[in-house]
Amino acid sequence: MSESREFCPRCGDAVPERRDPLPGDPAGRDALLCDDCYFEDFELVDAPDRIEVLVCSGCGAVRRGESWRDVGARDYTDVAVDEVAEALGVHVAAEDVEWGVEPEQVDENTVRMHCRFSGVVRGTLRSAEAVVPVKVSRGTCDRCGRIAGGYYAGVVQVRADDRQLTAEERAEALEIAESYVAEQESKGDREAFITEVKETDDGPDVKVSSNRLAQNVATRITEEMGGSFESYPTLVTEDGDGNEVYRVTFAVRLPRYAPGEVVDPEDGDGPVLVTGVSGRIRGVRLATGEEYESAFDEGETPEATRLGSREDATETTVVTVEDDRAIQVLDPETYEARTVPNPAFVDDDADAVLAFKHGEEVHLVPNE
């Protein structure tokens, strides 16, 4: 390489002719130094002498600045690795940087991080090592503190219109609420949580962290299970600026009829086993096996008489299949032979069927 007429401003030695500078190359006086003088003050890594980390003992979130952050660490060693990675700085002039870290557990709350780095600077491979002690302290984040204190701002009350909720509906409504809140948490919303679920005779009351969350939970339940909801705000206090603070109850009313109920729409075509209730009532005619759907203007609350539920049906013996429209079975109560309509959901070679009796009438119901 030819010699230029440039000289190192520190030692006076001639420096090699340089190429045109690229982004990230040293600038100013550093760019004029020879390699020996440049590397005298060069530090590949900028590492802190010590790192202190505050971890929530409840959820494992880490305090960074004025906020708490979910890091998804499995243990405090993972937390230490993440914090060191955040705190270390590698010189901007280094290329092809590689680094590794080896944690050393000093005691229950201290992890010593042995860090090794390498990178190419001015065409020369440089390496560096740093030891960073990480002190882990335990505390309680704002979110866990609120949960422990029983804080809530919204309530979702799940009830049914003119009937009791089924066990399946209770479980489904709670699953919808819990999965929605978990979904918001996974998206980074640390203010989303369920404070308490209170079971009452009429249905569950779900206390959640915000009115917005409660409204979204109520919306999700009615979208998936049918029905509607109304909101009832209650003034609870004023904030520091004098603004009124409300706690809102969202009263969910599921449809009047539940899947699995047997109802008679009284339209002359016989009872219906309800299979769906979102928007309109859907079901299966027990006399024929044909599909049923309530009229658009009736929606989820058509005029119908409750006859019972599918759980009331019992298995009974098929005596004979008379034709496509009639089948003879044993009465599930008296065990007398009864001729009843032969719906499409009954197999031609069935030996037994599920029968539902209301008054003197016997109706067959689907197995599933």
FENDA-V875991 format. One line per field, one symbol per residue. ss: DSSP state (a for helix, b for strand, c for the rest). A space follows every 50 residues. Layout:
ss = ???
This chain:
ss = ccbbbbbccccccbbbcccccccccccaaaaaccaaaaaaccccbbcccb bbbbbbcccccbbbccbbbccccccaaaaaaaaaaaacbbccccbbbbbb bbbbbbbccbbbbbbbbbbbbccbbbbbbbbbbbbbbbbccaaaaaaacc cccbbbbbbbccccccaaaaaaaaaaaaaaaaaaaacccccccbbbbbbc cccbbbbbccaaaaaaaaaaaaaaaccbbbbbbbbbbbcccccbbbbbbb bbbbccccccbbbbcccccccbbbbbcccccbbbbcccccbbbccccccc ccccbbbbbaaacbbbbbbbbccccbbbbbccccccbbbbbccccccccc cbbbbbbbccbbbbbccc
